[in-house]
Amino acid sequence: KTNLTIAIDGPAAAGKSTVAKKVAQQLSFIYVDTGAMYRALTWKALQEGIDLEDEESLSVLLAHTKISLTQSESGEGQHVILNGVDVSEEVRSQEVTNQVSYVAKHPSVRTVMVERQRDLVKDQGVVMDGRDIGTHVLPHAEVKIFMIASVEERALRRHMENQEKGYHSDLKQLQDEIRRRDEIDSQRETAPLVKADDAIELDTTSLSIEEVVQKIIEIAEKKS
Ligand code: C5P
């Protein structure tokens, strides 16, 4: 089937977006990185000096903030465009990463984000990654994957990525930040991070990116 919907959820830095992007590319599906949308709003809120506990102001801000995700030519990268400005790099900053969970816990922010995410699914195949895709955004997705990996492994992957880019990186600090983000995402009241009952759990701790991609493609092929 060429209009399969694939939902990929899981904790922070489990490799969801890397894998989701490759699965989408191989199947010629569109890829939607929902975390990037929450990150974009967070970046904008920090720019404007909005208190991240102020749900009302964040909602007003979101109403005036157009966020688009565009595929790059190679199909590899996804660009995050906020009111016409490319903020792809900004939304990956340490500051945004460490604050985004405070923005994402507000119910009225989530309601609008979920609407916008559903609108991105047209009559074509889609791979969407996030925290609540299988449970809330696309509860009828044909394929639901819950990707996990140990905190140590996730922090180590991020650490090596940082080092490759020449960024300063502290492994212990990364572990703490990942743990804290998972805790906030799992404990919020609205659409917390939780495995959907019908999701397939994939522990990627000792798997390569390619192995995870192939496993998901196999699962998808059985559904098509
Ligand atoms: O996936 P990524 O790490 O970019 O997500 C950033 C943050 O956005 C998450 O830690 C979470 O707080 C929020 N998020 C969410 N629901 C989603 C996707 C992301 O709450 N579907």
Boltz pocket constraint, residues with backbone or C-beta under 6 A from the ligand:
constraints:
  - pocket:
      binder: B
      contacts: [[A, 12], [A, 13], [A, 34], [A, 35], [A, 36], [A, 38], [A, 39], [A, 97], [A, 100], [A, 101], [A, 102], [A, 104], [A, 105], [A, 129], [A, 130], [A, 131], [A, 132], [A, 133], [A, 181], [A, 185], [A, 191]]
      max_distance: 6.0
